[in-house]
Every structure is written in structure tokens, then in C-alpha cells.
Amino acid sequence: ADSQRPEAASAFERIRRATERLVRLIETCLNEDRLGEIGGSLAREPFNLTDLARKVVLDSRGGTNAPPIEAVLPDIPLTVTGDKALIKIALANLVDNAEKYTKADGQVTLRLTPYGDHAVFQVSDSGMGIPGSELLRIFDKYYRAPGAKGIAGAGLGLHLVKRIVELHGGRIEAASVIGQGSTFTVRLPMVSDPGLKETPSAD
């Protein structure tokens, strides 16, 4: 019976991961609908992006077959203005993508740094990489790169991320090398004197 326990645990882990991906897929579709309804009514509140990035790492799905995540965050708050929930969705999508396309013995690195009047959020992985010819299309709605075959998704995640970032006056770029991995870089304008007053939250 003991010899069957590792196999049972592995099967349970696969089921758990598949369920989580399905939930994320449904959430992505719902968020896409939400963006369509928001229009010009985007929430505009200052919040601490450093704290939000930390929460994204803590909330990442992990698991026995997921790669480790290294978080390199500043010791100071980086304050941006916008819809905190939407920005969290965008950053979480990037981290989730990096995990999905990276093997367990690989590495995912999340960096947040100030650069001039912008906060720069980067997610790098040591995954399969994306062909150069596909980089300009990966943000298109419903588009999935050829290497995504067999990996759960609907081609909405990166499209959603790009829309959220641009709604906040930012931009996103992707760089990749086949067999070495990819890096997604998000730049968001910071608030220099926000008068930030946030109450603790569990989200």
C-alpha cells in the first residue's frame, strides 16, 4: 500500500493543478467581460505596488511540479494610481504564465524596480521560449503560440494583461530566446506625492 502512495499523491497533484487552471481560465473569461463593461469608469485610487507584487507571489499556485519563484522587490513603496484589483489580475496572469511554461527544475523571477517616474515590473522564466516571429502576436485575443499545445489556456491571458496595462497608461513588452526563456516587462506611471492612505486588506 505504501508503494501506491506516491502515485496517488502525484495523481492528486495533477487533478489539483488541472482544476486550478480551469478556475483561472473561467476567471480570465469573466475578467475579459468585466473590462468590456468598465469603459471609462476605471477606478482611480493610489495603492502600493510593492505590497501588491508581494501578495501576487504569495498567492501563486506553486505545487510539487511548479518551479520556484524568486521575488526581488524594493524596500520602499512604489505607488501607482488605478484599479488595484485589475492590476493584481494582470500581474498574477504573468506569473501564472511563467509557471505554466517552465519546468519544475527551472526558475521564475519577479522583479519590481523604480525607473524614473515609472514602476517596472518584470517576470522572467527559464521556460521553452517564444519564437521571434510570434512575439508580435502573443498579445492578440485568442492567439496561442504553437508551443502552447497541450497547456491549458484560451489565448486571453496576455491580451487581458495588455488591455489592463494600457488602461492604466502603461505599456508591456516581451523578449524571448528559444530554449532559454522569456521576460515580460510592464511599465506603469508612478505617483510622486500620492498622500497614500490604505487600510490593510486580505486580497
Disulfide bonds with the S-S distance in Angstrom:
none
